[in-house]
Amino acid sequence: PTRRSSDVEERAELAARKLLNFPDPVYGSQLQGLAVPGLKGEGRMRVDYQEEKVTLAGGSVVSLRKPGYSVDGLGYGPLDPRTTLSPRLTPPMIG
């Protein structure tokens, strides 16, 4: 489901691209898969792929994979249905 911004501050952050997703009220904006000893992690991101056949300009048919994101093993209840998910690709560590 699509979620609209809920207040003026959130609308301003969206307009300035400071807010790219709607965080969950319990889990926040970043899911933590690990925890301190004695506590359970928040959950695990899951990526599933759906294959799509695409015909290229030259007539060749190739298979592309479209990712779909979900979360399983949530440790502290379900996500708010209005929460949005996106992957984070970590930058390389050089040096």
C-alpha positions in Angstrom: 0.0 0.0 0.0 1.1 3.6 -0.7 1.6 5.7 2.3 1.4 9.5 2.2 3.5 11.7 4.5 1.8 12.3 7.8 3.1 15.8 8.7 4.8 19.0 7.4 8.2 17.8 8.6 8.0 14.5 6.9 6.8 16.2 3.6 9.8 18.6 3.8 12.2 15.6 4.3 10.7 13.8 1.3 10.9 16.9 -0.9 14.6 17.3 0.1 15.3 13.6 -0.5 16.4 13.3 3.2 13.7 10.7 3.7 13.6 8.0 1.0 11.5 5.4 2.8 8.9 5.4 5.6 10.4 3.8 8.7 8.6 1.3 10.9 7.3 2.7 14.2 8.9 -0.3 16.1 11.9 -1.2 14.1 12.9 2.2 12.8 14.5 2.9 9.4 17.2 0.2 9.5 16.6 -3.5 10.4 19.2 -5.0 12.7 19.8 -8.7 12.1 22.1 -9.1 15.0 21.7 -8.1 18.6 23.6 -7.8 21.9 24.0 -11.1 23.8 20.8 -12.2 25.4 18.5 -10.4 23.0 17.2 -11.6 19.6 17.8 -9.8 16.3 15.0 -7.8 14.8 14.7 -10.0 11.7 16.2 -10.9 8.3 15.8 -9.2 4.9 14.9 -11.6 2.2 15.4 -11.1 -1.5 13.4 -13.3 -4.0 13.8 -13.0 -7.7 11.1 -13.2 -10.4 12.5 -14.0 -13.8 11.2 -12.1 -16.8 11.9 -12.9 -20.4 12.8 -9.8 -22.5 13.3 -9.6 -26.2 16.2 -7.3 -27.2 16.3 -5.1 -30.3 18.2 -7.7 -32.3 15.6 -10.4 -31.5 17.6 -12.2 -28.8 15.6 -13.3 -25.8 17.3 -12.9 -22.4 16.1 -13.6 -18.9 16.3 -10.8 -16.4 15.7 -11.1 -12.6 13.5 -8.6 -10.9 14.2 -8.5 -7.1 11.4 -8.5 -4.5 12.1 -7.6 -0.9 10.5 -8.9 2.3 11.4 -9.5 5.9 11.1 -12.7 7.9 11.9 -13.9 11.4 10.7 -10.6 12.9 11.5 -10.6 16.6 9.2 -7.9 17.9 6.0 -8.2 16.0 4.9 -7.5 12.4 5.9 -4.5 10.4 3.5 -1.6 10.1 1.7 -2.2 6.7 2.7 1.3 5.6 6.4 0.6 6.1 8.4 0.7 2.9 11.5 -1.4 2.2 14.6 -0.8 0.0 17.9 -2.4 -0.1 21.1 -0.7 1.0 24.2 -1.5 -0.9 27.2 -0.9 1.3 30.1 1.1 -0.1 33.4 -0.8 -0.6 36.0 -0.6 2.1 39.3 0.4 0.6 42.6 0.3 2.4 
